[in-house]
Amino acid sequence: MANLVIGIEGLVGSGKTSICRELIKRIPNTILVNGGNIYRSIIGMIIKNGKKLEDLKSDSQNLDMKKMMDLLNIEYKIENNETIMYCKGERVPEEYIQSKEISLAVSSLGGRTNEKSLFAYAKNLIDNFKEEYNVILSGRGVLNIYPECDYHLFITANLEERVKRKASQYSEKSLEEIRENIIKRDELQKEVGYYDLSKITKVIDVTDCNSVEESTDRVLEILNLPLNV
């Protein structure tokens, strides 16, 4: 049987990344290509090199993401079955690219920058990986990156549940601050079409799931993959 590409998107704080990481443990011969982290790493390193978000927003259409990736010497490696980002040979800290500052920057710029070359690069990457592995593709607008996805899932949960889940990630932030951050990012991502659904999209609500394992069980029920996948 041919290897599969499973695209997974979701609302901010719905737990999609945790689900993806659980899926690569459960589906044999599977890797995670985290498109979101590729984009976050580029934006994060641009900002770390002194560029202000307002300047990036004012010239976003001319910001060629693949060109910036090359200029900043950003590359990926596959470690423990998922993409890990490096800049000039140093690992890009997950804590930095998942921070509030970078999350808001990515939500503000995503869909507005020049992503054509980056998408072509990512599609070629996935085509090559698919020859050997099943691929979980996580991020925003994954069907723009890889229209040939065998499955496209959209993970949802209600706002209060998403606030609770993010609170465990950002323990130093107040619940109100986290709620406002999620609402703002939701608005930005909806504005550029990242929450639009396609005719192949399956929506999975995990509000009532009490753990990532339960959420992943629900995803696997929807996927209904053959045992020899």
MDAnalysis code that builds the backbone (N, CA, C; Angstrom):
import MDAnalysis as mda
import numpy as np

u = mda.Universe.empty(687, n_residues=229, atom_resindex=np.repeat(np.arange(229), 3), trajectory=True)
u.add_TopologyAttr("name", ["N", "CA", "C"] * 229)
u.add_TopologyAttr("resid", np.arange(1, 230))
u.add_TopologyAttr("resname", ["MET", "ALA", "ASN", "LEU", "VAL", "ILE", "GLY", "ILE", "GLU", "GLY", "LEU", "VAL", "GLY", "SER", "GLY", "LYS", "THR", "SER", "ILE", "CYS", "ARG", "GLU", "LEU", "ILE", "LYS", "ARG", "ILE", "PRO", "ASN", "THR", "ILE", "LEU", "VAL", "ASN", "GLY", "GLY", "ASN", "ILE", "TYR", "ARG", "SER", "ILE", "ILE", "GLY", "MET", "ILE", "ILE", "LYS", "ASN", "GLY", "LYS", "LYS", "LEU", "GLU", "ASP", "LEU", "LYS", "SER", "ASP", "SER", "GLN", "ASN", "LEU", "ASP", "MET", "LYS", "LYS", "MET", "MET", "ASP", "LEU", "LEU", "ASN", "ILE", "GLU", "TYR", "LYS", "ILE", "GLU", "ASN", "ASN", "GLU", "THR", "ILE", "MET", "TYR", "CYS", "LYS", "GLY", "GLU", "ARG", "VAL", "PRO", "GLU", "GLU", "TYR", "ILE", "GLN", "SER", "LYS", "GLU", "ILE", "SER", "LEU", "ALA", "VAL", "SER", "SER", "LEU", "GLY", "GLY", "ARG", "THR", "ASN", "GLU", "LYS", "SER", "LEU", "PHE", "ALA", "TYR", "ALA", "LYS", "ASN", "LEU", "ILE", "ASP", "ASN", "PHE", "LYS", "GLU", "GLU", "TYR", "ASN", "VAL", "ILE", "LEU", "SER", "GLY", "ARG", "GLY", "VAL", "LEU", "ASN", "ILE", "TYR", "PRO", "GLU", "CYS", "ASP", "TYR", "HIS", "LEU", "PHE", "ILE", "THR", "ALA", "ASN", "LEU", "GLU", "GLU", "ARG", "VAL", "LYS", "ARG", "LYS", "ALA", "SER", "GLN", "TYR", "SER", "GLU", "LYS", "SER", "LEU", "GLU", "GLU", "ILE", "ARG", "GLU", "ASN", "ILE", "ILE", "LYS", "ARG", "ASP", "GLU", "LEU", "GLN", "LYS", "GLU", "VAL", "GLY", "TYR", "TYR", "ASP", "LEU", "SER", "LYS", "ILE", "THR", "LYS", "VAL", "ILE", "ASP", "VAL", "THR", "ASP", "CYS", "ASN", "SER", "VAL", "GLU", "GLU", "SER", "THR", "ASP", "ARG", "VAL", "LEU", "GLU", "ILE", "LEU", "ASN", "LEU", "PRO", "LEU", "ASN", "VAL"])
u.atoms.positions = np.array([
    [0.834, -1.196, 0.000],
    [0.000, 0.000, 0.000],
    [0.872, 1.250, 0.000],
    [0.490, 2.251, -0.794],
    [1.258, 3.495, -0.881],
    [1.237, 4.220, 0.453],
    [2.316, 4.921, 0.738],
    [2.358, 5.731, 1.949],
    [1.380, 6.892, 1.843],
    [0.950, 7.391, 3.000],
    [-0.089, 8.414, 3.078],
    [0.483, 9.751, 3.514],
    [-0.214, 10.827, 3.113],
    [0.042, 12.161, 3.662],
    [-1.238, 12.611, 4.356],
    [-1.136, 12.864, 5.656],
    [-2.280, 13.271, 6.470],
    [-2.062, 14.711, 6.919],
    [-2.873, 15.622, 6.409],
    [-2.772, 17.024, 6.779],
    [-3.607, 17.321, 8.015],
    [-3.007, 17.998, 8.985],
    [-3.718, 18.302, 10.231],
    [-3.577, 19.786, 10.554],
    [-4.724, 20.461, 10.670],
    [-4.784, 21.857, 11.096],
    [-5.713, 21.932, 12.299],
    [-5.916, 23.142, 12.814],
    [-6.824, 23.262, 13.941],
    [-6.847, 24.658, 14.523],
    [-7.792, 24.879, 15.416],
    [-7.884, 26.149, 16.122],
    [-6.699, 26.312, 17.073],
    [-6.340, 27.557, 17.341],
    [-5.287, 27.857, 18.315],
    [-5.623, 27.205, 19.652],
    [-4.687, 26.418, 20.184],
    [-4.879, 25.806, 21.490],
    [-5.715, 24.550, 21.499],
    [-6.054, 24.024, 20.317],
    [-6.897, 22.817, 20.270],
    [-6.107, 21.544, 20.534],
    [-4.777, 21.645, 20.513],
    [-3.947, 20.479, 20.822],
    [-3.454, 19.722, 19.617],
    [-3.481, 20.347, 18.443],
    [-3.133, 19.605, 17.223],
    [-1.689, 19.101, 17.217],
    [-0.752, 19.909, 17.733],
    [0.643, 19.470, 17.716],
    [0.856, 18.266, 18.621],
    [0.225, 18.280, 19.786],
    [0.330, 17.127, 20.692],
    [-0.281, 15.887, 20.058],
    [-1.400, 16.071, 19.355],
    [-2.035, 14.949, 18.662],
    [-1.111, 14.406, 17.584],
    [-0.484, 15.303, 16.817],
    [0.436, 14.865, 15.767],
    [1.579, 14.043, 16.339],
    [2.112, 14.487, 17.458],
    [3.229, 13.765, 18.067],
    [2.795, 12.404, 18.605],
    [1.549, 12.320, 19.044],
    [1.037, 11.021, 19.489],
    [0.780, 10.112, 18.293],
    [0.327, 10.678, 17.191],
    [0.047, 9.878, 15.992],
    [1.299, 9.213, 15.436],
    [2.446, 9.912, 15.476],
    [3.650, 9.295, 14.925],
    [4.135, 8.136, 15.794],
    [3.652, 8.079, 17.037],
    [3.950, 6.922, 17.889],
    [3.046, 5.741, 17.540],
    [1.841, 6.048, 17.066],
    [0.833, 5.005, 16.890],
    [0.723, 4.472, 15.468],
    [1.023, 5.311, 14.482],
    [0.942, 4.862, 13.091],
    [2.337, 4.429, 12.659],
    [2.509, 3.171, 12.277],
    [3.850, 2.685, 11.926],
    [4.486, 3.477, 10.784],
    [5.816, 3.617, 10.862],
    [6.602, 4.196, 9.772],
    [6.110, 5.597, 9.393],
    [5.937, 6.452, 10.392],
    [5.370, 7.781, 10.170],
    [6.275, 8.863, 10.730],
    [6.393, 9.969, 9.975],
    [7.138, 11.136, 10.450],
    [6.213, 12.350, 10.458],
    [6.604, 13.344, 11.249],
    [5.856, 14.591, 11.342],
    [6.644, 15.710, 10.670],
    [6.046, 16.321, 9.655],
    [6.600, 17.527, 9.053],
    [5.790, 18.694, 9.613],
    [6.407, 19.448, 10.499],
    [5.712, 20.541, 11.170],
    [5.930, 21.831, 10.374],
    [5.035, 22.056, 9.398],
    [5.147, 23.249, 8.571],
    [5.064, 24.523, 9.379],
    [4.279, 24.482, 10.454],
    [4.162, 25.647, 11.324],
    [5.492, 26.029, 11.942],
    [6.275, 25.037, 12.352],
    [7.565, 25.329, 12.977],
    [8.594, 25.830, 11.967],
    [8.478, 25.384, 10.719],
    [9.354, 25.918, 9.677],
    [9.097, 27.416, 9.520],
    [7.812, 27.780, 9.410],
    [7.438, 29.186, 9.247],
    [7.798, 29.991, 10.492],
    [7.496, 29.432, 11.669],
    [7.805, 30.115, 12.922],
    [9.308, 30.369, 13.064],
    [10.106, 29.405, 12.653],
    [11.557, 29.554, 12.778],
    [12.071, 30.693, 11.908],
    [11.523, 30.805, 10.696],
    [11.959, 31.887, 9.804],
    [11.581, 33.240, 10.397],
    [10.308, 33.378, 10.793],
    [9.856, 34.643, 11.390],
    [10.630, 34.940, 12.677],
    [10.803, 33.928, 13.507],
    [11.503, 34.108, 14.770],
    [12.931, 34.581, 14.588],
    [13.632, 34.002, 13.609],
    [15.027, 34.393, 13.383],
    [15.125, 35.773, 12.739],
    [14.150, 36.139, 11.901],
    [14.134, 37.496, 11.340],
    [14.004, 38.514, 12.477],
    [13.070, 38.257, 13.399],
    [12.854, 39.174, 14.521],
    [14.066, 39.183, 15.455],
    [14.649, 38.023, 15.682],
    [15.823, 37.943, 16.554],
    [16.996, 38.733, 15.977],
    [17.008, 38.884, 14.640],
    [18.068, 39.639, 13.985],
    [17.758, 41.130, 13.898],
    [16.711, 41.576, 14.622],
    [16.492, 43.006, 14.784],
    [15.351, 43.623, 14.004],
    [14.647, 42.843, 13.190],
    [13.521, 43.389, 12.435],
    [12.302, 43.533, 13.335],
    [11.601, 44.647, 13.223],
    [10.393, 44.873, 14.007],
    [9.173, 44.351, 13.260],
    [8.192, 43.839, 14.016],
    [7.004, 43.262, 13.421],
    [6.271, 44.272, 12.537],
    [6.152, 45.518, 12.986],
    [5.433, 46.524, 12.207],
    [6.089, 46.752, 10.853],
    [7.419, 46.710, 10.816],
    [8.130, 46.867, 9.540],
    [7.878, 45.668, 8.633],
    [7.855, 44.484, 9.215],
    [7.591, 43.275, 8.432],
    [6.174, 43.304, 7.862],
    [5.206, 43.749, 8.676],
    [3.816, 43.813, 8.220],
    [3.645, 44.801, 7.075],
    [4.356, 45.932, 7.141],
    [4.197, 46.961, 6.109],
    [4.765, 46.524, 4.764],
    [5.676, 45.566, 4.772],
    [6.294, 45.099, 3.531],
    [6.125, 43.591, 3.369],
    [5.047, 43.050, 3.934],
    [4.889, 41.596, 4.002],
    [4.829, 40.920, 2.635],
    [4.210, 41.556, 1.633],
    [4.069, 40.934, 0.317],
    [5.419, 40.725, -0.366],
    [6.406, 41.528, 0.014],
    [7.740, 41.396, -0.572],
    [8.669, 40.517, 0.264],
    [8.135, 39.930, 1.322],
    [8.955, 39.094, 2.193],
    [8.925, 37.652, 1.673],
    [9.938, 37.282, 0.921],
    [10.041, 35.944, 0.339],
    [10.562, 34.983, 1.412],
    [9.685, 34.111, 1.895],
    [10.021, 33.277, 3.048],
    [11.123, 32.263, 2.754],
    [11.136, 31.697, 1.568],
    [12.194, 30.727, 1.236],
    [13.539, 31.443, 1.103],
    [13.529, 32.640, 0.511],
    [14.761, 33.405, 0.398],
    [15.317, 33.742, 1.778],
    [14.422, 34.128, 2.707],
    [14.864, 34.432, 4.064],
    [15.380, 33.183, 4.772],
    [14.746, 32.065, 4.521],
    [15.200, 30.796, 5.107],
    [16.646, 30.511, 4.685],
    [16.939, 30.733, 3.408],
    [18.288, 30.486, 2.901],
    [19.282, 31.518, 3.438],
    [18.876, 32.784, 3.460],
    [19.769, 33.842, 3.935],
    [20.154, 33.656, 5.404],
    [19.199, 33.156, 6.194],
    [19.432, 32.973, 7.625],
    [20.044, 31.613, 7.955],
    [20.317, 30.806, 6.906],
    [20.899, 29.470, 7.099],
    [20.037, 28.597, 8.010],
    [18.720, 28.642, 7.750],
    [17.788, 27.806, 8.506],
    [17.596, 26.490, 7.768],
    [17.668, 25.402, 8.479],
    [17.488, 24.085, 7.879],
    [16.744, 23.175, 8.846],
    [16.273, 22.057, 8.318],
    [15.547, 21.091, 9.135],
    [16.359, 19.802, 9.237],
    [16.072, 19.055, 10.280],
    [16.578, 17.695, 10.411],
    [15.439, 16.836, 10.940],
    [15.467, 15.563, 10.624],
    [14.489, 14.638, 11.178],
    [15.110, 13.976, 12.406],
    [14.515, 14.246, 13.562],
    [14.979, 13.657, 14.817],
    [13.773, 13.116, 15.567],
    [13.873, 11.862, 16.002],
    [12.752, 11.220, 16.697],
    [11.462, 11.337, 15.876],
    [11.600, 11.158, 14.573],
    [10.476, 11.094, 13.640],
    [9.746, 12.421, 13.431],
    [10.387, 13.545, 13.743],
    [9.768, 14.826, 13.427],
    [10.810, 15.846, 13.021],
    [10.356, 16.904, 12.328],
    [11.265, 17.938, 11.866],
    [11.684, 18.824, 13.035],
    [12.988, 18.996, 13.166],
    [13.574, 19.886, 14.161],
    [14.342, 20.961, 13.401],
    [14.172, 22.221, 13.807],
    [14.739, 23.337, 13.059],
    [16.087, 23.780, 13.639],
    [16.991, 24.147, 12.725],
    [18.310, 24.645, 13.091],
    [18.585, 25.954, 12.361],
    [19.344, 26.822, 12.992],
    [19.787, 28.068, 12.383],
    [21.289, 28.192, 12.593],
    [22.027, 28.220, 11.494],
    [23.498, 28.291, 11.545],
    [24.068, 27.174, 12.418],
    [23.464, 26.001, 12.311],
    [23.951, 24.834, 13.031],
    [23.486, 24.705, 14.456],
    [22.781, 25.727, 14.972],
    [22.273, 25.698, 16.345],
    [20.774, 25.398, 16.329],
    [20.344, 24.520, 17.208],
    [18.922, 24.181, 17.268],
    [18.087, 25.413, 17.636],
    [16.996, 25.641, 16.914],
    [16.093, 26.748, 17.221],
    [15.226, 26.323, 18.402],
    [15.281, 27.033, 19.528],
    [14.542, 26.590, 20.723],
    [13.030, 26.579, 20.492],
    [12.395, 25.481, 20.826],
    [10.940, 25.360, 20.718],
    [10.246, 26.422, 21.572],
    [10.827, 26.700, 22.735],
    [10.222, 27.670, 23.636],
    [10.148, 29.059, 22.993],
    [11.152, 29.391, 22.191],
    [11.182, 30.709, 21.550],
    [10.146, 30.801, 20.438],
    [10.112, 29.822, 19.548],
    [9.187, 29.921, 18.413],
    [7.732, 29.693, 18.818],
    [7.512, 29.134, 20.022],
    [6.140, 28.972, 20.524],
    [5.751, 30.095, 21.484],
    [6.624, 31.073, 21.677],
    [6.349, 32.156, 22.617],
    [5.213, 33.035, 22.124],
    [4.647, 33.828, 23.033],
    [3.551, 34.728, 22.666],
    [3.981, 35.693, 21.569],
    [5.203, 36.241, 21.706],
    [5.699, 37.211, 20.724],
    [5.713, 36.622, 19.316],
    [6.275, 35.434, 19.172],
    [6.398, 34.833, 17.846],
    [5.050, 34.311, 17.356],
    [4.229, 33.792, 18.266],
    [2.895, 33.312, 17.882],
    [2.058, 34.439, 17.275],
    [2.077, 35.610, 17.919],
    [1.319, 36.752, 17.393],
    [1.910, 37.259, 16.083],
    [3.234, 37.239, 15.983],
    [3.885, 37.668, 14.744],
    [3.499, 36.750, 13.589],
    [3.512, 35.450, 13.842],
    [3.154, 34.476, 12.807],
    [1.692, 34.630, 12.401],
    [0.806, 34.823, 13.379],
    [-0.612, 35.016, 13.066],
    [-0.832, 36.309, 12.271],
    [-0.023, 37.320, 12.551],
    [-0.147, 38.603, 11.858],
    [0.366, 38.532, 10.429],
    [1.406, 37.717, 10.192],
    [2.061, 37.682, 8.886],
    [1.636, 36.513, 8.011],
    [1.193, 35.417, 8.624],
    [0.835, 34.227, 7.875],
    [-0.218, 34.499, 6.818],
    [0.039, 34.043, 5.598],
    [-0.891, 34.265, 4.506],
    [-0.703, 35.593, 3.808],
    [0.151, 36.444, 4.362],
    [0.383, 37.773, 3.782],
    [1.779, 37.900, 3.177],
    [2.684, 37.015, 3.569],
    [4.037, 37.032, 3.030],
    [4.081, 36.250, 1.713],
    [5.202, 36.344, 1.013],
    [5.395, 35.603, -0.233],
    [5.840, 34.186, 0.115],
    [4.923, 33.241, 0.000],
    [5.186, 31.868, 0.438],
    [5.288, 30.882, -0.731],
    [5.243, 31.398, -1.962],
    [5.205, 30.516, -3.129],
    [6.405, 29.576, -3.183],
    [7.604, 30.117, -3.053],
    [8.811, 29.287, -3.117],
    [8.924, 28.362, -1.911],
    [8.485, 28.858, -0.739],
    [8.525, 28.028, 0.462],
    [7.576, 26.847, 0.321],
    [6.386, 27.080, -0.226],
    [5.423, 25.998, -0.425],
    [5.968, 24.972, -1.408],
    [6.613, 25.444, -2.490],
    [7.188, 24.526, -3.474],
    [8.283, 23.674, -2.835],
    [9.085, 24.312, -2.009],
    [10.142, 23.601, -1.278],
    [9.534, 22.538, -0.360],
    [8.477, 22.926, 0.375],
    [7.841, 21.990, 1.309],
    [7.191, 20.829, 0.568],
    [6.571, 21.106, -0.565],
    [5.923, 20.031, -1.333],
    [6.960, 19.023, -1.824],
    [8.087, 19.528, -2.295],
    [9.144, 18.630, -2.746],
    [9.682, 17.798, -1.586],
    [9.801, 18.435, -0.431],
    [10.244, 17.747, 0.785],
    [9.298, 16.587, 1.112],
    [8.001, 16.869, 1.073],
    [7.002, 15.853, 1.414],
    [6.978, 14.732, 0.380],
    [7.078, 15.093, -0.906],
    [7.133, 14.067, -1.954],
    [8.282, 13.097, -1.713],
    [9.430, 13.643, -1.341],
    [10.592, 12.789, -1.084],
    [10.383, 11.926, 0.147],
    [9.840, 12.504, 1.211],
    [9.592, 11.734, 2.429],
    [8.575, 10.628, 2.179],
    [7.563, 10.920, 1.354],
    [6.486, 9.959, 1.124],
    [6.986, 8.683, 0.452],
    [8.096, 8.763, -0.229],
    [8.647, 7.560, -0.851],
    [9.039, 6.517, 0.194],
    [9.336, 6.990, 1.405],
    [9.803, 6.076, 2.456],
    [8.878, 5.997, 3.663],
    [8.120, 7.081, 3.937],
    [7.325, 7.159, 5.161],
    [5.877, 7.579, 4.884],
    [4.993, 7.280, 5.859],
    [3.751, 8.030, 5.976],
    [4.113, 9.399, 6.558],
    [3.410, 10.440, 6.122],
    [3.751, 11.793, 6.547],
    [2.558, 12.470, 7.205],
    [2.755, 12.947, 8.441],
    [1.801, 13.855, 9.072],
    [2.268, 15.270, 8.759],
    [1.437, 16.046, 8.070],
    [1.775, 17.429, 7.731],
    [0.936, 18.356, 8.595],
    [1.591, 19.062, 9.509],
    [0.908, 19.962, 10.437],
    [1.234, 21.402, 10.100],
    [0.259, 22.296, 10.277],
    [0.511, 23.702, 10.025],
    [-0.757, 24.441, 9.670],
    [-0.614, 25.540, 8.936],
    [-1.738, 26.335, 8.447],
    [-1.765, 26.265, 6.934],
    [-2.954, 26.151, 6.372],
    [-3.081, 26.116, 4.917],
    [-2.376, 24.928, 4.293],
    [-2.457, 23.760, 4.926],
    [-1.682, 22.618, 4.442],
    [-2.120, 22.151, 3.058],
    [-3.365, 22.391, 2.691],
    [-3.797, 21.996, 1.351],
    [-3.222, 22.918, 0.284],
    [-2.794, 24.108, 0.660],
    [-2.055, 24.957, -0.270],
    [-0.643, 24.437, -0.461],
    [-0.096, 23.859, 0.597],
    [1.245, 23.292, 0.520],
    [1.218, 21.965, -0.224],
    [0.239, 21.117, 0.122],
    [0.186, 19.767, -0.448],
    [-1.260, 19.397, -0.781],
    [-1.734, 19.823, -1.944],
    [-3.137, 19.561, -2.319],
    [-3.493, 18.089, -2.406],
    [-2.478, 17.225, -2.548],
    [-2.736, 15.792, -2.716],
    [-2.864, 15.034, -1.399],
    [-3.078, 15.751, -0.290],
    [-3.244, 15.068, 1.007],
    [-4.292, 13.964, 0.902],
    [-3.979, 12.808, 1.471],
    [-4.952, 11.708, 1.488],
    [-6.065, 11.982, 2.490],
    [-5.737, 12.673, 3.555],
    [-6.715, 13.077, 4.568],
    [-6.408, 14.519, 4.974],
    [-7.472, 15.250, 5.314],
    [-7.288, 16.600, 5.850],
    [-8.194, 16.751, 7.058],
    [-7.596, 16.922, 8.229],
    [-8.336, 17.002, 9.481],
    [-8.218, 18.403, 10.067],
    [-9.295, 18.847, 10.699],
    [-9.295, 20.146, 11.376],
    [-9.746, 19.926, 12.810],
    [-8.839, 20.180, 13.761],
    [-9.083, 19.911, 15.172],
    [-9.698, 21.141, 15.836],
    [-10.798, 20.955, 16.544],
    [-11.444, 22.072, 17.228],
    [-11.675, 21.737, 18.704],
    [-11.880, 22.791, 19.471],
    [-12.321, 22.680, 20.865],
    [-12.907, 24.039, 21.216],
    [-13.772, 24.084, 22.218],
    [-14.377, 25.375, 22.550],
    [-13.336, 26.297, 23.193],
    [-13.664, 27.590, 23.258],
    [-12.700, 28.598, 23.695],
    [-12.177, 28.327, 25.093],
    [-13.057, 28.020, 26.036],
    [-12.608, 27.842, 27.425],
    [-11.682, 26.643, 27.568],
    [-11.948, 25.593, 26.805],
    [-11.062, 24.433, 26.852],
    [-9.696, 24.788, 26.265],
    [-9.690, 25.585, 25.217],
    [-8.423, 25.997, 24.615],
    [-7.643, 26.911, 25.549],
    [-8.343, 27.775, 26.259],
    [-7.686, 28.626, 27.253],
    [-7.028, 27.764, 28.327],
    [-7.756, 26.765, 28.791],
    [-7.231, 25.874, 29.839],
    [-5.977, 25.145, 29.363],
    [-6.005, 24.678, 28.121],
    [-4.853, 23.948, 27.598],
    [-3.649, 24.856, 27.410],
    [-3.887, 26.072, 26.930],
    [-2.777, 27.011, 26.776],
    [-2.228, 27.450, 28.128],
    [-3.095, 27.498, 29.143],
    [-2.655, 27.912, 30.481],
    [-1.600, 26.951, 31.031],
    [-1.710, 25.678, 30.668],
    [-0.719, 24.707, 31.130],
    [0.619, 24.910, 30.425],
    [0.571, 25.547, 29.242],
    [1.793, 25.833, 28.488],
    [2.431, 27.141, 28.946],
    [1.573, 28.143, 29.234],
    [2.062, 29.460, 29.653],
    [1.632, 29.708, 31.099],
    [2.258, 29.027, 32.023],
    [1.829, 29.059, 33.423],
    [1.978, 30.445, 34.058],
    [2.866, 31.292, 33.465],
    [3.078, 32.613, 34.059],
    [2.048, 33.636, 33.593],
    [1.189, 33.272, 32.636],
    [0.208, 34.205, 32.096],
    [-1.144, 34.027, 32.789],
    [-1.897, 35.131, 32.893],
    [-3.245, 35.041, 33.464],
    [-4.192, 34.428, 32.441],
    [-5.282, 33.837, 32.939],
    [-6.264, 33.240, 32.034],
    [-6.849, 34.282, 31.086],
    [-7.067, 35.496, 31.591],
    [-7.637, 36.547, 30.738],
    [-6.660, 36.929, 29.626],
    [-5.402, 37.000, 29.947],
    [-4.394, 37.333, 28.938],
    [-4.329, 36.243, 27.874],
    [-4.383, 34.997, 28.315],
    [-4.354, 33.875, 27.375],
    [-5.597, 33.887, 26.494],
    [-6.765, 34.147, 27.098],
    [-8.017, 34.206, 26.340],
    [-7.958, 35.298, 25.263],
    [-7.489, 36.479, 25.646],
    [-7.392, 37.588, 24.693],
    [-6.426, 37.247, 23.561],
    [-5.339, 36.582, 23.900],
    [-4.350, 36.185, 22.901],
    [-4.949, 35.205, 21.898],
    [-5.694, 34.216, 22.389],
    [-6.320, 33.223, 21.512],
    [-7.350, 33.883, 20.602],
    [-8.180, 34.752, 21.174],
    [-9.213, 35.434, 20.376],
    [-8.561, 36.271, 19.274],
    [-7.480, 36.975, 19.611],
    [-6.793, 37.800, 18.622],
    [-6.204, 36.945, 17.514],
    [-5.578, 35.844, 17.881],
    [-4.977, 34.966, 16.874],
    [-6.053, 34.294, 16.022],
    [-7.167, 33.922, 16.639],
    [-8.295, 33.368, 15.875],
    [-8.752, 34.355, 14.797],
    [-8.888, 35.617, 15.195],
    [-9.358, 36.642, 14.251],
    [-8.377, 36.809, 13.096],
    [-7.086, 36.856, 13.402],
    [-6.074, 37.030, 12.374],
    [-6.042, 35.847, 11.413],
    [-6.176, 34.640, 11.947],
    [-6.071, 33.462, 11.098],
    [-7.339, 33.251, 10.272],
    [-8.473, 33.606, 10.848],
    [-9.717, 33.531, 10.090],
    [-9.710, 34.535, 8.947],
    [-9.134, 35.706, 9.199],
    [-9.104, 36.788, 8.210],
    [-8.388, 36.368, 6.928],
    [-7.319, 35.584, 7.049],
    [-6.557, 35.181, 5.858],
    [-6.986, 33.818, 5.320],
    [-8.047, 33.237, 5.903],
    [-8.600, 32.003, 5.362],
    [-8.044, 30.721, 5.926],
    [-7.246, 30.818, 7.005],
    [-6.664, 29.603, 7.558],
    [-7.683, 28.707, 8.256],
    [-8.861, 29.241, 8.562],
    [-9.881, 28.417, 9.189],
    [-10.938, 27.962, 8.187],
    [-10.705, 28.234, 6.899],
    [-11.629, 27.764, 5.867],
    [-11.514, 26.246, 5.731],
    [-12.613, 25.592, 5.422],
    [-12.636, 24.145, 5.274],
    [-12.824, 23.782, 3.808],
    [-12.270, 22.654, 3.406],
    [-12.445, 22.177, 2.036],
    [-13.438, 21.028, 2.041],
    [-13.771, 20.550, 0.857],
    [-14.747, 19.455, 0.755],
    [-14.201, 18.135, 1.290],
    [-12.874, 18.016, 1.433],
    [-12.327, 16.766, 1.979],
    [-12.044, 16.864, 3.475],
    [-12.218, 18.057, 4.059],
    [-11.870, 18.260, 5.473],
    [-12.822, 17.525, 6.405],
    [-12.263, 16.831, 7.373],
    [-13.045, 16.215, 8.445],
    [-12.769, 16.996, 9.733],
    [-13.817, 17.545, 10.333],
    [-13.686, 18.343, 11.551],
    [-13.818, 17.418, 12.767],
    [-12.871, 17.536, 13.695],
    [-12.866, 16.676, 14.883],
    [-12.857, 17.552, 16.125],
    [-13.926, 17.504, 16.894],
    [-14.042, 18.290, 18.124],
    [-13.524, 17.458, 19.294],
    [-12.502, 17.982, 19.975],
    [-11.893, 17.243, 21.088],
    [-12.117, 17.941, 22.422],
    [-13.152, 18.802, 22.480],
    [-13.426, 19.557, 23.708],
    [-13.551, 18.652, 24.925],
    [-14.255, 17.541, 24.779],
    [-14.528, 16.688, 25.933],
    [-13.467, 15.621, 26.171],
    [-12.374, 15.653, 25.423],
    [-11.305, 14.678, 25.635],
    [-10.428, 15.132, 26.802],
    [-10.102, 14.216, 27.676],
    [-9.376, 14.552, 28.899],
    [-7.863, 14.396, 28.794],
    [-7.381, 13.945, 27.649],
    [-5.943, 13.759, 27.473],
    [-5.630, 13.732, 25.985],
    [-4.345, 13.881, 25.664],
    [-3.933, 13.795, 24.263],
    [-4.194, 12.394, 23.715],
    [-4.108, 11.396, 24.602],
    [-4.376, 10.028, 24.156],
    [-5.825, 9.877, 23.716],
    [-6.758, 10.461, 24.475],
    [-8.177, 10.402, 24.096],
    [-8.416, 11.162, 22.792],
    [-7.808, 12.316, 22.657],
    [-7.952, 13.092, 21.430],
    [-7.429, 12.310, 20.231],
    [-6.303, 11.643, 20.415],
    [-5.704, 10.866, 19.328],
    [-6.578, 9.658, 18.987],
    [-7.180, 9.032, 19.998],
    [-8.118, 7.940, 19.737],
    [-9.239, 8.407, 18.821],
    [-9.750, 9.599, 19.076],
    [-10.845, 10.147, 18.263],
    [-10.388, 10.376, 16.823],
    [-9.164, 10.886, 16.673],
    [-8.614, 11.101, 15.329],
    [-8.476, 9.777, 14.589],
    [-7.964, 8.770, 15.279],
    [-7.769, 7.468, 14.637],
    [-9.090, 6.814, 14.251],
    [-10.135, 7.069, 15.027],
    [-11.462, 6.563, 14.662],
    [-11.920, 7.171, 13.337],
    [-11.649, 8.458, 13.156],
    [-12.026, 9.135, 11.917],
    [-11.185, 8.651, 10.748],
    [-9.883, 8.496, 10.977],
    [-9.002, 8.052, 9.918],
    [-9.324, 6.624, 9.469],
    [-9.628, 5.774, 10.456],
    [-9.996, 4.388, 10.159],
    [-8.999, 3.737, 9.213],
    [-7.729, 3.836, 9.585],
    [-6.670, 3.315, 8.715],
    [-6.601, 1.789, 8.773],
    [-6.219, 1.147, 7.661],
    [-6.027, -0.301, 7.694],
    [-4.861, -0.652, 8.615],
    [-4.894, -1.845, 9.167],
    [-3.899, -2.236, 10.153],
    [-2.493, -2.293, 9.570],
    [-2.370, -2.474, 8.251],
    [-1.054, -2.604, 7.654],
    [-0.566, -1.299, 7.044],
    [-1.124, -0.146, 7.468],
    [-0.710, 1.140, 6.900],
    [0.780, 1.408, 7.149],
])
